[in-house]
Every structure is written in structure tokens, then in C-alpha cells.
Amino acid sequence: MKKNLLFVMAFMSLLLTSCSKEEKKVREFTDSFVAKVMNNDVRALRQMIPGVEKCESFALDDFDAEKVVVEKQDDGYNVKLTENSSMIVKKDEDGKLKVDATYGVVVFDPYLFDFAVRTGWIDQYMDDSTIDSLLSDYEFKDFMVDRITDELRTKVTAAGGAAGGSSMNGIGVTVHNKTNYDIPGDAYKVIYRTIYWAFPEDNQTITFDGVDLPARSSKSISGTKRGVGMATETSIRLQYDEEWLPTLCLQIYKANGHEYKDWKNGKLR
């Protein structure tokens, strides 16, 4: 009985030593991986992480080497790198350590990522490779951006004209937001153009900075023009920042969580 106990104890000691050595190798492997992430060594990381060949940026926010946790699993190790980042480490056929998957290491466009989560396009707990694969298919995003853009162009309008005053050259413009979206003022400008047939020297195009527009609201903008009284022709229009417009659509959209599924099933028009 005593011999059996000694044998078991010796075996357990050997097993713990073996595990300790392997965990040390995993930690050394992790150190090498983290160094590449910190230097954003894109070429090396694309080779190390499966399925991220098109990714351009990698990061570990608030990384603290002392807080790295290595947990043994049946077929590898789960390495918790930060509060929101981890990776799965396994052995290849030759017994060498490799990255099987990463979570929260690839840097995605924050507006696109947030929009994708809110619309059910992705699950934020998916591994980086799966998220990258899904987000690389822009058809859904383009469909939704076009849909939201059409709504902005038709339901956000500006109207107004001469506002009178002692100088008779005042301008009053009201911007109407008939959508359910909160629209920031820096997303657009109001272009006010006046034409005087009799006094062409007074023709003028005035650009007003936008004002924040809560959903279902109207806001007034005032200013002055060069010409006095009513112009022969007046035009007022909103001009969006076309480069920012797609991002604006992603940012302001109020999702119900199943848009992606509905789109896949042909339920969105």
C-alpha cells in the first residue's frame, strides 16, 4: 500500500513538473506573440493567426504582463491577455505551439463593429477570424447605408427666407428632422443661395454650420445676407459631409437586433 502511494505521488510530481514546463513554454510563446502585437507586426501576425490575412491593425489595450492568465484545456491552452482579449494556443502536428484563434486582438472599425453587433450581423464574442470574415462582406452594410441615407435626404429638410429686421437683410432658416435619429450638427451644413436679377453684385451663397438635431425636432438658424429685401431667387439645401455620411449612418441607426437576419431572409427592402 505504501509503495502504491509513493508511486502515485511520484507520478503526480512528474505530471506537475511536465505541466509546469509546458506552461512555461506557453508563456514564452505568449510573450513573443504579445511583442508582435505591441509592434503591430502585421506580416508576422497574419502568419500566426489563422484567417486574418486581410487585417491591418492589431492591439492589446491596457496590457499588463503580470495579469496574463494561462488555463489548461483538454486540447490546448486558453490564454487571457487582457480583460477583453484572449487566444487559444495548441500544438501542431510537430508538437510546436501555434495560435488556434484570437479574441479581441484584431482592431476593427469601431463604428462598423458596434453597428454589426447592434444589428445581429456579428456576435462580439466571436473569434477575430470569424468577425473579419463576416465584416468583409459589405453587401449588408452598403444596403443599410443606402437605406438610411435615403431617409436622411428625404426627411431632413431646411426652409426659410428673409427675416426682416431694421436692415432688411436678415435670414431665418429652420431645419426639420422628421427621422427617429439624433443628427449631430457637424454632419451637415446649410447652403443658402440668393440671386438678385437687378443687382447681380448682391448674389451670394452663404454656408451655415449645422446644429444638433434631436429626433423629431426642428431648429432655427439665423444670419445676414448682402442683398436687401426679397431676393429674385432663393434656394436652401442641406449638404452632408459625403465622406462621413456612411459612418454617420452606422453611428445613428437605432437597431432592433435582427436586421441582418431579416436582410438574409429577404424581409428588408
C-alpha positions in Angstrom: 0.0 0.0 0.0 2.8 2.3 0.9 4.6 1.5 -2.3 1.5 2.3 -4.3 1.1 5.6 -2.6 4.7 6.5 -3.3 4.3 5.6 -6.9 1.2 7.8 -7.2 3.0 10.7 -5.5 6.0 10.3 -7.8 3.7 10.1 -10.8 1.8 13.2 -9.8 5.1 15.1 -9.2 6.3 14.1 -12.6 3.0 15.2 -14.1 3.1 18.6 -12.4 6.7 19.1 -13.5 5.7 18.3 -17.0 2.7 20.7 -16.9 4.9 23.4 -15.4 7.4 23.1 -18.2 4.7 23.2 -20.8 3.0 26.2 -19.3 6.4 27.9 -19.2 6.7 27.3 -22.9 3.2 28.7 -23.5 4.1 31.8 -21.5 7.2 32.3 -23.6 5.2 31.8 -26.7 2.7 34.3 -25.4 5.5 36.9 -24.7 6.7 36.6 -28.3 3.1 36.9 -29.6 2.4 40.0 -27.4 5.6 41.7 -28.6 4.5 41.3 -32.2 1.0 42.8 -31.3 2.6 45.7 -29.5 4.7 46.5 -32.5 1.7 45.9 -34.8 3.9 43.5 -36.8 1.2 42.9 -39.3 3.1 40.5 -41.5 4.1 38.2 -38.7 0.7 38.2 -37.0 -1.1 37.4 -40.3 1.1 34.3 -40.4 0.5 33.4 -36.8 -3.3 33.9 -36.6 -5.5 31.8 -38.9 -7.9 33.6 -41.1 -6.8 37.2 -40.6 -4.8 37.6 -43.8 -6.5 40.9 -44.7 -6.4 42.6 -41.3 -4.3 45.7 -41.0 -4.2 46.5 -37.3 -3.7 44.6 -34.0 -3.6 45.8 -30.5 -3.9 44.9 -26.8 -5.4 47.8 -24.8 -4.3 48.1 -21.1 -2.0 45.1 -21.4 -0.3 44.0 -18.2 2.1 41.1 -18.3 1.5 40.3 -14.7 -2.2 39.8 -15.3 -1.9 37.2 -18.1 -3.7 34.0 -17.1 -2.9 30.6 -18.7 -5.5 28.0 -18.3 -5.0 24.4 -19.4 -7.8 22.9 -21.6 -8.3 19.4 -22.9 -6.6 20.2 -26.3 -4.6 23.3 -25.6 -4.4 26.4 -23.5 -6.7 29.4 -23.1 -4.5 32.5 -22.6 -6.3 35.5 -21.2 -4.3 38.5 -22.3 -6.4 41.4 -21.1 -9.8 42.0 -19.7 -11.2 41.8 -23.3 -8.6 39.9 -25.2 -7.5 36.2 -25.3 -6.2 33.5 -27.5 -6.3 29.7 -27.8 -2.9 28.1 -28.1 -2.5 24.5 -29.3 0.3 22.2 -30.6 0.6 21.5 -34.3 1.5 18.1 -35.8 5.1 18.6 -35.0 4.4 19.4 -31.4 5.1 23.1 -31.8 2.9 25.7 -30.3 0.6 27.7 -32.5 -2.2 30.2 -32.3 -5.5 28.5 -32.9 -7.7 31.6 -32.5 -7.7 35.1 -31.1 -10.4 37.2 -29.5 -10.2 41.0 -29.3 -6.7 41.2 -30.8 -7.7 42.5 -34.2 -8.7 46.1 -34.4 -11.9 46.7 -36.3 -13.5 50.0 -37.3 -15.4 50.8 -34.1 -18.4 52.3 -35.8 -18.8 49.3 -38.1 -18.2 46.8 -35.2 -20.8 48.5 -33.0 -23.3 48.6 -35.8 -22.6 45.0 -36.7 -23.3 43.9 -33.1 -26.4 46.0 -32.7 -27.9 44.6 -36.0 -27.1 41.0 -35.2 -24.5 40.9 -38.0 -21.9 39.6 -35.6 -21.6 38.4 -32.0 -19.0 40.4 -30.1 -17.8 37.1 -28.6 -16.9 35.5 -31.9 -13.2 34.9 -32.7 -11.4 37.6 -34.7 -11.2 35.5 -37.8 -15.0 34.9 -37.9 -15.7 38.5 -37.3 -13.3 39.6 -40.0 -14.8 37.1 -42.5 -18.4 38.4 -41.8 -17.4 42.1 -41.9 -15.6 41.6 -45.2 -18.9 41.1 -46.9 -20.0 44.7 -47.3 -23.3 43.9 -49.1 -25.4 44.2 -45.9 -23.6 47.4 -44.8 -24.0 49.0 -48.2 -27.7 48.1 -48.2 -28.3 49.6 -44.8 -26.2 52.8 -45.5 -28.2 53.4 -48.7 -31.4 52.8 -46.8 -30.6 55.2 -44.0 -29.1 57.8 -46.4 -32.3 57.9 -48.5 -34.2 58.6 -45.2 -31.9 61.4 -44.2 -32.1 63.1 -47.7 -35.9 63.0 -47.7 -36.8 63.6 -44.1 -34.3 66.2 -43.0 -35.0 69.4 -44.7 -34.4 73.2 -44.5 -36.7 76.1 -45.3 -36.8 79.8 -44.7 -36.0 83.1 -46.2 -35.7 86.8 -45.5 -36.2 87.5 -41.8 -36.6 91.3 -42.0 -35.2 93.4 -39.3 -34.1 97.0 -39.4 -31.5 96.4 -42.1 -33.9 94.1 -44.2 -31.0 91.7 -44.8 -31.7 89.2 -42.1 -32.0 85.4 -42.9 -34.1 82.9 -41.0 -33.7 79.2 -41.7 -35.5 76.3 -40.0 -34.1 72.8 -40.2 -36.6 70.0 -39.7 -35.6 66.5 -38.7 -38.5 64.1 -39.2 -36.5 60.9 -38.6 -36.0 58.9 -35.4 -32.3 59.7 -35.5 -30.3 62.2 -33.5 -28.2 64.0 -36.0 -25.1 65.9 -34.9 -24.5 69.4 -36.3 -21.1 68.6 -37.7 -22.6 66.1 -40.0 -24.1 68.7 -42.3 -24.2 72.3 -43.4 -27.0 74.5 -44.7 -26.3 76.2 -48.1 -28.4 79.4 -48.6 -28.2 81.0 -52.1 -29.7 84.3 -53.1 -30.0 85.7 -56.6 -30.9 89.3 -57.5 -31.6 89.8 -61.2 -31.4 93.6 -60.9 -28.4 93.7 -58.6 -26.1 90.7 -59.5 -23.4 92.1 -57.3 -25.6 91.1 -54.4 -25.8 87.4 -55.5 -24.4 85.3 -52.7 -24.0 81.8 -51.4 -23.9 81.5 -47.6 -22.9 78.4 -45.7 -24.3 77.9 -42.2 -22.8 75.3 -39.8 -25.3 72.7 -38.8 -26.9 72.5 -35.4 -27.6 69.3 -33.4 -30.9 67.9 -34.3 -32.6 65.5 -31.9 -35.0 63.0 -33.4 -38.3 64.6 -34.5 -37.2 68.1 -33.9 -36.8 71.5 -35.6 -34.1 74.1 -35.0 -33.7 77.6 -36.3 -30.6 79.2 -37.8 -30.2 82.9 -38.4 -27.8 85.2 -40.3 -27.4 88.0 -42.7 -27.1 88.4 -46.5 -25.6 91.1 -48.6 -28.7 92.0 -50.6 -31.7 93.9 -49.1 -35.2 92.6 -49.1 -36.6 89.7 -51.0 -34.3 88.1 -53.5 -35.4 87.2 -57.0 -34.5 83.6 -56.4 -33.7 81.8 -53.2 -32.5 78.2 -52.7 -31.9 76.4 -49.4 -30.5 73.0 -49.1 -28.7 70.6 -46.7 -25.3 69.4 -47.6 -23.9 66.4 -45.8 -20.3 65.6 -45.3 -20.2 62.9 -48.0 -17.1 61.2 -46.7 -18.5 60.9 -43.2 -22.1 60.1 -44.3 -21.6 56.3 -44.3 -20.1 56.4 -40.9 -22.9 58.7 -39.7 -25.5 56.2 -40.9 -23.8 53.4 -38.9 -23.5 55.6 -35.8 -27.0 57.0 -35.6 -29.0 53.9 -36.7 -31.3 52.6 -34.0 -31.3 48.8 -34.4 -33.7 46.1 -33.3 -31.1 43.4 -33.2 -32.3 41.2 -36.1 -31.8 43.4 -39.2 -29.0 41.1 -40.5 -31.2 38.1 -40.2 -34.2 39.9 -41.8 -32.0 41.0 -44.7 -30.7 37.5 -45.2 -34.2 36.2 -45.3 -35.3 38.9 -47.8 -37.5 40.7 -45.3 -35.8 44.1 -45.6 -36.5 46.4 -48.5 
